Amino acid sequence: MFIRIVTIFILTLSLIGCATNPVTGRSQFLLISEDQAISASSDAYVKMLAPLDEKGKIDADAEMTARVHRITALLIAQAIQFRPETKDWDWRVKVIDDPETVNAFCMAGGKMAIYSGLILKLDATDDEIAQVMGHEIAHALSAHTAEQMSIALATNLAVTAFAVTRDEPGVALAGASLAAALAIKLPNSRTAESESDEIGILLAARAGFDPNAAVSLWQKMAKNSGSDSEFDFFSTHPAPVKRIETLRKLVPKMMPYYQQKGDRPVYPLQSNLEFSQRTKRSVAAAYNTMEYSTTPDTTLAMLSSTP
């Protein structure tokens, strides 16, 4: 009976929850809109980081924090090229002081964090950090948080329906902010990971970071995952067997973007005191001055045809 109820719910929800990925055009299962996911993520982000902040675990290393901000600011500027409306997102990035945890995330609306363990355990270069953060930003651009929240919600709806049929009103839906927090802890699908790999390496290359670092990053991940450190990145980012090889094949196509001459636009992260209000107002103009042989849309079409 339970299986039948779950099946009915999934079939019904799949009919009413279909949406289109804002970057790739893929059909997505979304019961929660991106705006709802952004609102919930904003609340969850604050609640998740507040206890760590009280313990002095947020942005504890000024040099590491400045380094992450500098890299991420370049990536965000490129993300806005893909989706201009994201210039209105409240982009944030925090460094969590946890030397043993190798992980990073970007929630809906651009709320990001990277654990110091990822940088320290992997001895990550700037180019490799850019690949990680580009990949995470790609998840946000592609509405993957809303997709994960929708999956969690659908599961809870099925459980709730079963409870109601058994007269057990004690089982209730979790709050939206809890669903947003859960979304970054659930394993991403291979489709979502492939999308984020392709978009992420492109974002990084356009921001001026060596695409070869995507390969070296995952080689380091594979080498170090057998250690005693908490490799949470693998728990939320399944690593397909051919992932490194797929990224290696993308490198030649990314090189023209990486080798593009001229300054790259920089997004004025709110926590970057070096950026003035005048810089914030002028940053949009900087986006429009960059010239590429292809647009983000045509590049994504090219990537999707990669053998």
N, C-alpha and C positions, 0 to 999 in steps of 0.2 A: 504494500500500500504506500509506504514511504517513497519508494522508488518511483511509483506512478505519479505521486504528487510533485516530486522534484522534476520529473520529466515534463509534466504539464507546465510547471512554472517556467522552466528553461525555454520551452518552445514558445510560450506566450511572450516572455521577456525578450527573446531574440527577435520577435516581430516588431515590438514597440521600441526597442533600444538600439536600432541601427543608426550609425552616424558615419561620417567620412573623416578620415585622418586629415588634419589641416595641412600637413606637409606632403605626405606621400600619396594621398587619395585613397588609401586602403579603407575598406569598410570596417568599422569598429563597433563593438558592443558597448554602448554608453547609456546607462540608465541615469547617470549623473552628468549634468552639463559641465563643460570646462569651467565656466564661471563659478558653479557650485564647488567644483574641486579646488579652485583657486582660493575661495573663501575658507573652505574647510582646512586646506593646507596651511594657510596663513595662521589660523588659530592653533593647529597642531604643531607647527614649527616653533611658535613661542613657548608652548607648554612642554615640548620635548627638550628644548635647550635651556629653559629657565633653571631647572635643578643643577645642570652642569655649570651654568654661569655662576650660580651661588657658590659652587665649589672651586671657582677659578679655573674651570676647564675649557672655557671658550676664549679663543684668540689669546692664549697665554703666551705664546712665543711671537713677539712683535715682528721679528724678521721673517718667520715662516708665514705669518698672516699677510704681511705686505707682499710677499712673493706670490701667494695664492690669489690675492686681490688683483695684482698686476696681470697675471695670466688670465684670470676669469673675465676681467674687464674687456680684454681683447676679444674673447670668445662671445661675450654677450652682444658686442657690437655687430658681430657677424650673424648672430641668431636673429637680430632685428632685421637683417637683410632678408632672411627667409620669411619672417612673419612680422611685418611692420607694426602691427597692432601691439606687439609685445614690448614696444618702447614704453608703454604705459604700465607694464608690470613693475611691481616693487621688488626688483632684483636684489637679492642678498646672498652673501656667502660667509660662512663661519668655519673656523678651523677648530675641531674638537680635539682637545689634548688627551689622546689615548694611544700611547705608543705601541700597544699590542693589537689594536684593531685596524684591519686593512679594509677600508670601505669609504664610500662617498655616495651622495644622493642629490637629486634636484627634484623638488616637489612641484606641483602645479603652480604656476605664477612666478617661478624662478627662485624659490627658496632653497638654497643649497648649503651643504656642509661636506667637509672632507675631514677624515680622521688623520691625525698626525702619523699614525702607524703606517698608513699607505705610503707616505712620503719617506719615512725613516726606514721601514722594513725593506722597501724596494730600492732605496737610494734613488728615488725618482728624479729624473731631469726635468727641466721646465717643459720640454717637449712632451714628456710622458705624462706629466701632470695635466697638460693641456688636452691630451687624448682622453684622460679620465673625465675631466670636467666637461669636455665637448660631448662625450658620450652621455653624461648625465643631463646636460642641457638639452640634448636631442630627445631624451625621454619626455621632458616638459614640453618642448615644441610639438611633439607628436601626440600630446594628450594621453600619454600612457598612464599617468596618475589617475585620471578620470576613468580610464579603462579598467585599471586594477581595482579602483573603488567600486565600480559597477559590478565587477565579478564578485567582490566580497559582499556587496549588497544583495546580489542575486542569490548567493549562497545562504545568507541570513534570512532572506524572504522565504526560501524553501523550508528552512528549519523552522521559522516562525509559523508557516502554514501548517506544517506537520504538528507543531505543538498545539495550535488552535484546534485541529481536528481531534486531538487527544485530550482536549480540555486542560491544557497546560499553559496558561497565560504568563507564566513566569519567564518564558523565553522571549526576549524582546530584541529589536534591532539596536545595533550599536550606533552611537552618535556619529555624525559626519566627520568630526575632527578625528575620532578614533579610527574611522575607516581610512582617512587620509594618512594617518600614521602607519596603519597596517599596510597600505598600498606600497610603501617604500621598503617593506620587509618581506613582501611576497616575492617569490621567484618570478622573473619576467619571462614571458613566452619567447620562443626562439624567433618568432616574427618580430616582436618588439626589440629584441636584442640586435637582430640583423639591421633593422631600420636605424637604430641608434648608433650602431657601428659605422654605417655608411654616412649618416648625417654628421656624426661626431668627427670623423676623420676629415670630412670636408670643411666643417666649421674651423677646425684647428689649422688646416692648411691655409685657408683664406685669412686666418688671423696671424699667419706667419710662423707656424710651428711645423717642424719636420714630420711629414706623414710616416716616415720610417719608424718613428717612435711608437706608433700603434702596434707594430710587430714586436719591438723590443719590450714594450710594456707587458704584453700578454705572455711573452717568453719568461719574463721575470715573475709574473703571476703564477705561471705553471711551475716554475722552479721552486718558488718559495711556499707554495700552498701546502706542502707536506711538513712544514715546520710547526712549532707549537703555537704560533701566533693565531689570532682569531681571524681567519680569512673569510670574513662575512661577505666580502664582495662576490665570492663564488656562490654563496647561498642565495643571493638575490639576482645574480647575473650568471645564469647557466652558461658554461663554456662549451659550445659545440666542438666536436673533434676538428673540424676543418676551419675553425674561426681564424686562426693565425694565417693560414694559407689564403683565405678569402681577403683578409686585410692586406696581405703582401701583394695580391693581384691589383688592389686598388691604388697602391702607392704610386705607380707611374702616372696614373690619371690625375693624381693630386699634386704632383710636382709643379705644374705650371702655376697653380694657385699659391703654393709655398714660395715659389721664386718670383712672384709678382713684385715689381719694383714700386717704391713709394711707401709713405707712411700708412699704417693701418689705423682705422678709427678705434677709439677707446671709449667704452661706456663709463660714465661717471658713477661708479658705485657709491652709494650713500655714505658708506663708512670710510671712503677714501677722502681724507681731509684736503688732499692736494688739489681736488677739483673744485672750482668756484661755481657759483650760480651761472656766471657768464659762459663757462665751459659747457655746463649742462644744456643751456639754450642753443649753443652752437653745434652740439654734437650731431644733431639730425642732418645738418648741412654737410658734415664730414662724410656721412654715410653715402650721400648722393654723389660725391666726387670720385668715389672709387670706380675703376673700370676693370671689367673682367670679360673674357672672351665668351663666357656663357653666363646666364642667370642661374640662381639657385634652382629654379624649376627645371631648366633644361639639363643642368648637371645631374639632378636626381633621376631624370629620365635616362641619362647616360649610365648612371650607376646601376639602375635596375636591370640594364641589359648586359651587365658584366658577366662573362661566362664563369 
